[in-house]
């Protein structure tokens, strides 16, 4: 499953939980999905290591890492406004 399809799948699984204020369960689902993706990547890396020359395997892993779309960092700025005494 590609990353977009996986993200959409996770969203549909957690959207209802978030709206029902079941944040803890939603976070557990996202964490499990991340662990599952990591497991798949490590299995693929192990397969590559066992199938070729170390330098070539390192190049392949690096190429795959470079093709990975990384999320852009978002910076949120909050401005506190003092409305005076309440």
N, C-alpha and C positions, 0 to 999 in steps of 0.2 A: 504494500500500500504506500503510495507516495505521501509526502509530508502534508500536503494540503488536504487530501482525503482523510488522513489520520486526524488532523486538527478538526475538520468538520465533524467527524464521527465523535470525537471527544466532546466537542461543543454540544452536540445534540444530547449526549449522555449526561452532561452536567448542567445544562441551561435550566431545566426544571428544578434541579436541586438548589441552584443559586436563588431562584425566585421564591423558593420555599424556605430560604434562610438555612439551608443545610450545607453551609460552607465547608465544614470539616470533611464530609463525605465527598464533596466535589474536589477538594484538594487531594484527598486520597486517590481518587480516580486519575487525576492528572499526574500525580507522582507515580502511580503504577504504569501509566502509559509511557512516561519518560524512562522508567526502569526497563520496560519491555523493549523500547527502541534501543537503549544502550546494550541490552543483551543481544539483540539482532546484529548490531554493529560489531560487537566483540566476537561473535561467532563468525562473521564474515572476515574479520581481521585474522582470526585463527586459521580459517580455511586458506587465506592467502599466504600466510606464513608457512604453512605446511606444504604449499604447492609450488614454491618457487625460490629463487635466489633472494637473500636478505635485502640487497640493495634495490633490486627491482620491486620487491614487495613494499619496501619503504616508499619508493616513488609512487606506486599505485595508491597506497594509503594517503600519502600527501595530496595527490591529485584529487582523490575523493573528498578529502577534507576541504580543499580549496573550492570544490564545486558546491559544497554545502552552503545553502543560503542561511546566513546568520541573521537573527533579529536585529533590527536597528535599535540602538539605545534611545529611549525616550526620557527626556528630562522634563519633569513637571515642576513648575515654579508656583509657589503659593504666596500670595501677598496678604499679610495680616493688616486689617484696617481697624484702627481704633475709633469707634463711634462715640467715644466719650463715656461718661458715667451711666450706669444702668440702674 
